[in-house]
Structure formats: structure tokens, C-alpha cells
Amino acid sequence: MAYANLTWKKPNHCQVTQGDSDETDLRDLLSQSAYLFSDPVLKSGGFSCMDFDGAWDYLQEGAERYEAMEAQEPDFLVKDMECSGNFYLRSGWTENSDFFHFRSGSLGGGHGHSEKLHMDLVIGGEDILMDSGRYHYVDDEIRHTLKNALSHNTPTIDSRDYVTCLDSWGVKGMSPAYHRPFCQKNGFTLVQGGHAGYLQEGLGDVYINRRVLALGTDLYVVADEFFTAGEHEFQQNFHFNPDGKVKLKNAGDDLGCGENGSPIPSAHYSGQTVDADFIFVESPAKTCDSSLQVQLKDSRLSRNYNQMENNQSLTISRKKSGFCCLLTVIAGGKKDSYQAPEVTPLEVTCSAGASVRTEEEAHGLRIAFNGKTYVVIISHTDIGHNSDLLAAGGYLGLGTVIVFEEGDAKTGGTVMCW
């Protein structure tokens, strides 16, 4: 449990507000754990000297022994807690590091929230995407709202939760989560998971699979795949740090445009020390006329018990029949050096007949960021034969998630998922 605390500690030394958890500083527990287990790695996550509570419990001798212990930095930057369905990726262990958390696990009892496929994001030590928290335990509308999937950074459909709160603790409609193995190659990381919440009767017969491709720790491609035969409003929800401001940018403002010149809607987060952009991408091979709708809303967030703050949230939606993929590129960095990425949607073709893949079949992207250019191909269908080679932007590969970096061989790429 002590190493779990170390793993999920954000750069600001606090835990994420998962479920009914507060944004609690973990250094006191890590300091005491380091002392009890004589573990220098745990001390790296604690205080340099024992805090008051620790000194009270372990007296002068314990405080002196702890202070004399050398701290040792952990030897990992990625950790997949597959049993609980929590995944963590970070750039380092300093207060200015990047940190990413992906949740694809069980509800977790009465303290659990509808947070399947939720993600938290910290860039440059500053929270950008956050869980909305819990505020209190009173059985009222606020309690139910904060436990709702719409109050998390999750994909949803038709503005509905997939779990029904019976009271402050009990729920109806507990569906399984499907946490898939992560992949890390050549500096890229892919994490993915799904859940069956919307396969329940009366909720739409939709299976959701979320893929998050990290092209580093400050650049992400979020692909939410909705598998269904029906018509729905498919959604992505993003909840922001109250310390920052979000503004919808004029579509196409230095953030790229489609192959046909159509602008790309986007949002800009301006924080205390960090800027970030959210770029909402549509395929140039759209099969229907419905377009993305981007709604910026005033909302509320609770980092600690009985404390509520005003923040902002985004809902990206598209009404469509049949399969839908909502694709968002997220990038961020320190204000003094950050430059927004250039994002261009690409047509994807299949080598067998060179036919253009529809948006139900594949998406392609070119992303230029921090002096590097990537081409990403994401296939939404299975790969059946070596003739199913997919091409985009002059690159050719076989797989369902493939990354090419400019300067690499034109064929093959880094296959993150077959």
C-alpha cells in the first residue's frame, strides 16, 4: 500500500481525487512508511524530515533515524496496476514533472464513482484535467451529480450515466470494465480499456473503447470508439483545474486544418504556469453531415471535503447513427516555451485496391510538436491479412494503432496494437 501511495502521488505530492478521495498530501504517510520499512525509495516521496505527526508517533529516535536515511529516486516512470484498473505515466519525480492517470477498473464499492475510462492529466507540475471530487456524503443532488460519469473526464452517450444512484452509497447497474494491457515502445505509450455500461437494457446498446496514445508525456491522442448500430449523441467530457481558464479558439487558429481546408475546433487552457490545447479532429472521410459540437460550461469541482470551487468543463458531442470515433489531441507545456501543435487529419487508404477508409474504419493524423512530426494511423476494424496494409501521409503499416516519426522508414512504423 505504501508503494501504491508513491505511484499515484501527483507532482504536487497529493493523491488524485478518485472516488470519494480528497486531494490529500501523501508525504506524511510516505515518511512514516519509509521509516517503518527502512525504505529509501519511499523516503523520496516523503518529507526530508519527519513531520509533526510522525515525530509524535515515533519520538525523537524515530525522527533522527528518518532524517539520517538517504532518499533514493524510484526506478520506474510507468506503472500498470492491472488488478485495480489504474495506470500511471510520468516524465519524472519532481514538482515540475508531467503525470497521467487512466482508470479502467471496478466501481470500488459505495465510495466509488462512475469513472470508468476517466483520465487525470498534469503537465509541467500543474493539474489540467481533474476529477470533480465528492464534496460531501449527504444523499442529495450534488452527491449524485459528482458521482455521475458526466462529472468525470470520460466518454458518455446521450448525456446519461450508466449507473443509477439509489442513495448516497448504493447503485444499480454495475457493469464490468475491460482493462487491456498497455504497450510501450520507442518512447510511445498506448493504454486502452472499455466498459459495458451502455450495453445494459434501455441505455443504448453501445460498447465504448477508449484508446489513449501518449507520444511522450506532454502530447496525447485520445480516441473514443463507440460501437453500436443505433443513433446516439456521442460525447467526450473534460473537467479543468479551477486555477486555469479555458477559451474556445477560433477554428483553425494555427492549429491546423483538414485536408480539404476545413477548420478544426479547439480549446485553449491557460493555467498558472502552463498552457495546453485540446484539438477536436474529424475525419476527411466523413460518411454523414453531422459535425462536432463543442460546449464550454461553468461547472463545479471539490478537491476537499465540504469545499466547492467553480471551474470550467467541456463537452464534445456528435450525433450519428452507427459506429463513431471522437478524436482529441491534447498538448501542453510551460508558458515560456510552449508552442501549440499543428494537427492535420489525413485520409487513410488500404493497399488492397488503394480504397479510402471511411471514418468508421480508420483515422489518420499528422502532428507536428516540439520539433518532431508524427503520423498516426488508428484502425477501428480488425486486421485480417497482410493485404490490409494501411497508408496515410506517405507512410504504410499493418496494425490497429501505428506511429511513424518523420525521418523513419516509410514502411512498418511502431505498431502499438495489432
Legacy VTK file of the C-alpha trace (Angstrom):
# vtk DataFile Version 3.0
C-alpha trace
ASCII
DATASET POLYDATA
POINTS 418 float
0.000 0.000 0.000
2.916 2.344 0.668
4.171 1.837 -2.881
0.651 2.440 -4.192
0.769 5.847 -2.473
4.131 6.552 -4.091
2.868 5.501 -7.520
-0.276 7.637 -7.567
1.292 10.693 -5.946
0.982 13.671 -8.284
3.842 16.158 -8.730
2.161 18.406 -6.109
2.556 15.479 -3.631
-1.218 14.861 -3.461
-3.316 11.891 -4.498
-5.848 12.186 -7.318
-9.431 12.758 -6.197
-10.519 9.307 -7.328
-13.879 8.165 -5.987
-14.524 9.788 -2.605
-10.854 10.673 -2.036
-9.759 14.202 -1.153
-6.711 15.799 -2.751
-4.659 14.776 0.284
-0.929 15.369 0.661
0.684 11.907 0.872
4.085 12.899 2.230
3.206 12.229 5.873
2.165 8.628 5.156
5.147 8.062 2.869
7.530 9.429 5.501
6.180 7.107 8.160
6.167 4.175 5.727
9.786 4.853 4.809
10.728 4.810 8.497
8.801 1.635 9.299
10.239 -0.272 6.325
13.661 1.444 6.282
12.998 2.140 2.610
14.937 4.967 0.920
12.693 4.847 -2.184
9.630 5.588 -0.071
11.515 8.442 1.597
11.954 10.071 -1.827
8.181 10.617 -1.821
8.040 11.905 1.730
9.363 14.878 3.691
13.085 15.425 4.160
12.413 15.467 7.921
9.655 13.692 9.825
6.544 15.880 10.158
4.831 16.595 13.491
2.521 13.562 13.388
5.413 11.265 12.577
7.601 12.705 15.312
4.716 12.362 17.786
4.309 8.669 16.906
7.978 7.673 16.600
9.566 10.147 19.026
12.995 11.720 18.793
14.777 8.480 17.953
12.456 7.801 15.011
12.730 11.353 13.712
16.532 11.257 13.868
16.760 7.860 12.164
14.424 9.049 9.421
16.363 12.265 8.830
19.625 10.293 8.532
18.168 7.995 5.867
19.269 8.702 2.275
16.436 9.116 -0.247
16.533 7.118 -3.474
14.504 8.051 -6.566
12.154 5.298 -7.865
13.396 3.380 -10.903
10.058 3.432 -12.760
8.081 6.068 -14.684
5.156 3.854 -15.704
3.054 1.539 -13.572
0.058 -0.558 -14.566
-1.994 -1.648 -11.537
-3.967 -4.114 -13.595
-5.911 -5.611 -10.677
-7.476 -2.269 -9.721
-7.513 -0.930 -13.287
-5.303 2.098 -12.632
-2.476 3.132 -14.949
0.141 5.840 -14.286
2.671 7.506 -16.591
5.050 10.308 -15.620
8.055 12.157 -17.004
9.912 12.223 -13.682
9.586 12.641 -9.918
9.996 16.408 -9.483
7.339 19.021 -8.727
7.535 20.149 -12.390
7.010 16.718 -13.917
4.218 15.504 -16.202
1.741 12.936 -14.833
-1.046 10.941 -16.482
-3.600 8.630 -14.835
-6.026 6.317 -16.651
-8.832 4.492 -14.875
-10.365 1.274 -16.208
-11.438 -0.787 -13.223
-14.242 -1.818 -10.909
-16.579 0.644 -9.196
-14.930 0.194 -5.817
-17.965 -0.036 -3.521
-20.040 2.801 -2.072
-17.127 5.243 -2.281
-16.736 4.559 -5.995
-17.860 6.909 -8.779
-18.855 6.323 -12.415
-15.300 6.939 -13.569
-14.619 4.079 -15.961
-12.184 5.333 -18.669
-11.542 8.551 -16.716
-8.184 10.299 -17.084
-6.255 12.857 -14.999
-3.543 14.972 -16.599
-0.724 17.070 -15.124
1.788 18.867 -17.348
4.756 20.799 -16.001
3.593 20.104 -12.449
0.209 21.800 -12.946
-3.106 19.954 -12.967
-5.012 20.397 -16.227
-7.668 17.652 -16.218
-9.096 16.764 -12.819
-11.745 14.566 -11.237
-14.701 16.591 -9.919
-14.349 15.097 -6.424
-17.104 14.309 -3.917
-17.858 17.366 -1.649
-19.896 15.502 0.975
-21.799 12.287 1.751
-25.316 13.742 2.020
-27.825 11.893 -0.151
-28.732 14.818 -2.395
-28.421 16.094 -5.970
-24.849 17.370 -5.501
-23.712 13.960 -4.247
-25.325 12.153 -7.176
-24.069 14.697 -9.718
-20.435 14.440 -8.612
-20.584 10.635 -8.757
-22.023 10.769 -12.302
-19.925 9.798 -15.330
-20.628 13.252 -16.807
-18.622 14.773 -13.927
-15.509 12.857 -14.957
-13.135 13.006 -17.908
-14.928 10.157 -19.632
-16.760 9.238 -22.834
-20.560 9.112 -22.482
-23.644 8.840 -24.684
-26.872 10.854 -24.730
-25.851 12.841 -21.613
-26.656 9.829 -19.444
-24.805 7.932 -16.764
-24.571 4.137 -16.997
-25.024 3.734 -13.221
-28.071 4.768 -11.164
-27.505 6.070 -7.626
-30.030 4.534 -5.214
-28.837 6.701 -2.328
-25.533 8.156 -1.129
-23.851 4.741 -1.257
-25.884 2.212 -3.216
-26.030 1.932 -7.016
-27.822 -0.073 -9.666
-26.309 -1.142 -12.986
-22.794 -2.248 -12.075
-21.200 -3.228 -15.385
-17.755 -4.740 -15.927
-14.707 -2.818 -17.072
-12.280 -4.300 -19.582
-8.748 -3.165 -18.782
-6.468 -4.054 -21.659
-2.672 -4.454 -21.435
-0.649 -1.320 -22.088
2.125 -1.090 -24.662
5.301 0.989 -24.518
7.706 1.145 -27.473
10.226 3.670 -28.791
9.130 6.347 -26.344
5.412 5.936 -27.153
2.796 4.547 -24.742
-0.654 3.149 -25.507
-3.224 2.427 -22.822
-6.765 1.316 -23.555
-9.883 -0.035 -21.933
-13.612 -0.421 -22.401
-16.786 -0.972 -20.449
-20.229 -2.475 -20.930
-22.207 0.156 -19.027
-24.229 1.269 -22.058
-24.955 -2.310 -23.137
-27.494 -2.531 -20.343
-31.166 -2.593 -21.299
-32.546 0.854 -22.009
-29.145 2.557 -22.230
-28.481 2.311 -25.937
-26.639 -0.935 -26.724
-23.276 0.817 -27.083
-19.845 -0.598 -26.252
-17.164 2.038 -25.584
-13.439 1.527 -26.080
-11.033 4.336 -25.144
-7.514 4.433 -26.563
-5.002 6.961 -25.248
-1.763 7.205 -27.199
0.992 9.157 -25.436
3.599 10.459 -27.873
5.707 11.430 -24.847
4.186 12.812 -21.643
3.059 16.202 -22.980
1.299 15.090 -26.186
-1.681 12.703 -26.310
-4.156 11.337 -28.828
-7.454 10.295 -27.208
-9.611 8.067 -29.429
-13.023 7.109 -28.081
-14.648 4.360 -30.134
-18.408 3.831 -29.808
-19.591 0.524 -31.264
-23.335 0.448 -31.969
-25.923 0.099 -34.715
-28.213 2.786 -33.304
-28.324 6.576 -33.371
-26.942 8.438 -30.372
-25.225 11.589 -29.244
-21.651 10.509 -28.550
-19.676 12.621 -26.089
-16.305 13.359 -24.534
-16.188 15.239 -21.225
-13.251 17.251 -19.885
-13.108 18.938 -16.454
-10.422 21.528 -15.798
-8.325 22.771 -12.916
-10.149 25.716 -11.233
-6.849 27.634 -11.228
-6.896 27.917 -15.036
-9.140 29.394 -17.706
-10.444 27.732 -20.867
-11.313 29.526 -24.068
-12.720 28.131 -27.284
-10.373 29.120 -30.062
-11.399 30.309 -33.487
-11.335 27.108 -35.503
-8.085 26.612 -37.328
-6.074 29.276 -35.435
-2.542 27.985 -36.056
-3.675 24.542 -35.011
-4.023 23.024 -38.458
-6.958 22.217 -40.669
-8.342 19.273 -42.572
-7.024 18.072 -45.911
-9.926 19.888 -47.555
-9.066 23.108 -45.718
-11.928 22.892 -43.210
-11.037 24.377 -39.797
-10.560 22.242 -36.679
-12.397 23.270 -33.483
-10.179 23.574 -30.437
-9.946 24.859 -26.875
-7.043 26.544 -25.093
-6.282 26.100 -21.380
-4.295 28.908 -19.746
-3.048 27.958 -16.308
-0.789 29.488 -13.694
2.446 28.276 -15.307
1.243 26.028 -18.137
-0.659 26.341 -21.423
-2.426 23.481 -23.179
-4.540 22.903 -26.280
-7.352 20.464 -26.971
-7.867 19.888 -30.701
-11.014 18.042 -31.777
-10.402 16.205 -35.023
-12.861 14.991 -37.647
-12.023 12.586 -40.444
-11.749 13.948 -44.004
-13.641 10.764 -44.974
-16.855 11.576 -43.068
-19.843 9.469 -44.065
-22.545 11.854 -42.823
-23.056 15.601 -42.476
-23.281 15.793 -38.704
-20.465 17.866 -37.197
-18.826 18.133 -33.829
-20.450 20.358 -31.238
-18.157 21.885 -28.609
-19.783 23.294 -25.470
-17.838 25.172 -22.787
-19.682 25.239 -19.470
-19.316 26.639 -15.976
-19.177 23.762 -13.511
-18.029 22.917 -10.003
-15.271 20.803 -8.511
-14.471 19.672 -4.964
-10.869 18.942 -4.045
-11.573 18.591 -0.325
-14.474 17.689 1.944
-17.155 20.404 2.225
-15.233 22.702 -0.144
-16.572 23.542 -3.589
-14.845 25.575 -6.316
-16.002 26.978 -9.624
-14.270 25.574 -12.680
-14.921 25.010 -16.373
-15.720 21.893 -18.341
-16.019 20.932 -21.990
-18.394 18.535 -23.702
-17.594 17.487 -27.253
-20.507 15.757 -28.930
-21.632 14.389 -32.242
-24.994 12.892 -33.172
-24.656 9.986 -35.549
-26.008 6.555 -36.470
-23.755 3.543 -36.114
-20.099 3.497 -35.148
-18.492 6.781 -34.107
-14.979 7.786 -33.061
-14.323 11.035 -31.208
-10.674 12.002 -31.579
-8.931 14.644 -29.468
-5.291 15.718 -29.497
-4.018 17.195 -26.213
-0.701 19.018 -25.851
0.773 21.272 -23.212
3.902 22.832 -21.768
5.405 25.638 -19.718
4.248 29.111 -20.747
7.746 30.375 -21.514
8.481 27.660 -24.090
5.182 26.116 -25.213
4.066 26.275 -28.833
0.777 24.712 -29.885
0.930 21.627 -32.095
-0.025 21.635 -35.757
-2.604 18.932 -36.402
-3.798 17.742 -39.809
-6.336 14.948 -40.404
-5.219 12.525 -43.120
-7.062 10.196 -45.421
-6.294 6.546 -44.752
-6.167 4.134 -47.653
-5.853 0.364 -47.829
-3.117 -1.075 -50.010
-5.588 -3.614 -51.363
-7.144 -1.548 -54.143
-5.967 1.763 -52.607
-9.526 2.425 -51.438
-10.120 5.248 -48.959
-11.076 4.038 -45.498
-14.252 5.610 -44.132
-14.389 7.233 -40.698
-15.979 4.015 -39.419
-12.880 2.131 -40.487
-9.836 4.287 -39.718
-8.463 7.711 -38.802
-5.130 9.260 -39.740
-3.316 12.271 -38.248
-0.185 14.303 -38.799
1.002 16.090 -35.651
3.945 18.499 -35.517
5.036 19.375 -31.970
8.275 20.358 -30.244
10.365 19.951 -33.370
9.066 16.489 -34.240
6.414 15.334 -36.692
4.342 12.192 -36.253
1.882 10.331 -38.449
-0.641 8.236 -36.515
-2.966 5.627 -38.012
-5.807 4.217 -35.904
-7.908 1.404 -37.358
-11.332 0.706 -35.879
-11.650 -2.686 -37.589
-9.709 -5.896 -37.240
-6.628 -6.688 -39.310
-7.305 -9.830 -41.302
-4.459 -10.209 -43.791
-1.149 -8.687 -44.816
-3.012 -7.099 -47.713
-4.725 -4.890 -45.111
-1.726 -2.539 -45.035
-2.902 0.975 -44.185
-1.404 4.122 -45.659
-1.559 7.779 -44.567
0.664 10.769 -45.203
3.058 8.715 -47.329
3.569 6.037 -44.656
2.466 2.391 -44.789
1.949 -0.109 -41.966
-0.014 -3.050 -40.594
-1.805 -2.792 -37.251
-4.687 -1.054 -35.494
-2.524 1.655 -33.849
0.663 2.648 -35.712
3.018 5.586 -35.149
5.556 6.944 -37.628
8.078 9.645 -36.805
9.312 11.871 -39.612
12.628 10.524 -40.811
11.699 6.898 -40.079
11.319 4.281 -42.788
8.171 4.823 -44.831
7.004 1.249 -44.191
6.391 -0.501 -40.879
6.266 2.132 -38.172
5.940 1.484 -34.453
2.990 -0.894 -34.033
1.387 -0.159 -30.665
-1.533 -2.550 -31.152
-2.142 -5.291 -33.704
LINES 1 419
418 0 1 2 3 4 5 6 7 8 9 10 11 12 13 14 15 16 17 18 19 20 21 22 23 24 25 26 27 28 29 30 31 32 33 34 35 36 37 38 39 40 41 42 43 44 45 46 47 48 49 50 51 52 53 54 55 56 57 58 59 60 61 62 63 64 65 66 67 68 69 70 71 72 73 74 75 76 77 78 79 80 81 82 83 84 85 86 87 88 89 90 91 92 93 94 95 96 97 98 99 100 101 102 103 104 105 106 107 108 109 110 111 112 113 114 115 116 117 118 119 120 121 122 123 124 125 126 127 128 129 130 131 132 133 134 135 136 137 138 139 140 141 142 143 144 145 146 147 148 149 150 151 152 153 154 155 156 157 158 159 160 161 162 163 164 165 166 167 168 169 170 171 172 173 174 175 176 177 178 179 180 181 182 183 184 185 186 187 188 189 190 191 192 193 194 195 196 197 198 199 200 201 202 203 204 205 206 207 208 209 210 211 212 213 214 215 216 217 218 219 220 221 222 223 224 225 226 227 228 229 230 231 232 233 234 235 236 237 238 239 240 241 242 243 244 245 246 247 248 249 250 251 252 253 254 255 256 257 258 259 260 261 262 263 264 265 266 267 268 269 270 271 272 273 274 275 276 277 278 279 280 281 282 283 284 285 286 287 288 289 290 291 292 293 294 295 296 297 298 299 300 301 302 303 304 305 306 307 308 309 310 311 312 313 314 315 316 317 318 319 320 321 322 323 324 325 326 327 328 329 330 331 332 333 334 335 336 337 338 339 340 341 342 343 344 345 346 347 348 349 350 351 352 353 354 355 356 357 358 359 360 361 362 363 364 365 366 367 368 369 370 371 372 373 374 375 376 377 378 379 380 381 382 383 384 385 386 387 388 389 390 391 392 393 394 395 396 397 398 399 400 401 402 403 404 405 406 407 408 409 410 411 412 413 414 415 416 417
